[in-house]
Amino acid sequence: MKSSRGWIPFSKKEFKKDYHSVTFIIDKDLKNKTLLAHPNVNTMTVSMEYSDLIKYIEYHHNKYYEI
């Protein structure tokens, strides 16, 4: 059974590269701050500036909303 997006649920098949479905909702109080995150596991921490996060989101043609 395929989904409407062309992939099989729970399979290892990659998503279509031209499909951008991520929308970020970001607290506006985070502007001008350094952000910390644990990617995949919590044994390492990644830091980035708020402006770099916005550049990354826009580079991948995703949407974001500041609230």
Legacy VTK file of the C-alpha trace (Angstrom):
# vtk DataFile Version 3.0
C-alpha trace
ASCII
DATASET POLYDATA
POINTS 67 float
0.000 0.000 0.000
1.430 3.395 -0.999
0.588 6.721 0.540
-0.568 9.706 -1.471
3.058 10.925 -1.439
4.303 7.849 -3.288
6.090 6.010 -0.463
5.223 2.882 1.432
4.469 3.472 5.139
7.048 1.939 7.531
9.439 1.110 4.691
13.076 2.131 4.388
12.440 3.866 1.081
13.655 7.462 1.034
11.239 10.341 0.770
11.036 12.166 -2.521
13.754 14.810 -2.520
11.444 17.450 -3.969
8.840 17.086 -1.212
9.214 19.658 1.574
6.826 19.036 4.420
8.569 20.478 7.463
7.096 23.576 9.067
8.865 25.094 12.062
7.173 27.115 14.783
9.815 29.135 16.597
9.534 31.266 19.713
10.463 34.839 18.746
12.221 35.250 22.111
14.985 33.006 20.706
16.148 35.693 18.264
19.769 36.750 18.774
20.406 33.685 20.940
22.574 30.617 20.606
20.465 27.467 20.272
21.489 24.057 21.606
20.108 20.729 20.394
20.732 17.006 20.755
20.625 15.477 17.247
19.340 11.875 17.353
21.004 11.014 20.699
21.710 13.047 23.803
25.426 12.247 24.065
26.450 15.258 21.975
25.169 18.820 21.689
25.068 20.996 18.582
25.009 24.773 18.925
24.004 27.299 16.300
22.968 30.895 16.136
19.297 31.671 15.580
20.128 33.364 12.273
21.927 30.224 11.068
18.869 28.111 11.869
16.720 30.439 9.753
19.238 30.237 6.888
19.187 26.428 7.119
15.384 26.296 7.062
15.201 28.650 4.082
17.976 26.819 2.220
15.857 23.657 2.335
12.749 25.575 1.213
10.836 24.844 4.392
8.427 27.170 6.153
8.726 28.712 9.584
6.558 30.901 11.770
7.738 33.051 14.641
5.292 33.297 17.514
LINES 1 68
67 0 1 2 3 4 5 6 7 8 9 10 11 12 13 14 15 16 17 18 19 20 21 22 23 24 25 26 27 28 29 30 31 32 33 34 35 36 37 38 39 40 41 42 43 44 45 46 47 48 49 50 51 52 53 54 55 56 57 58 59 60 61 62 63 64 65 66
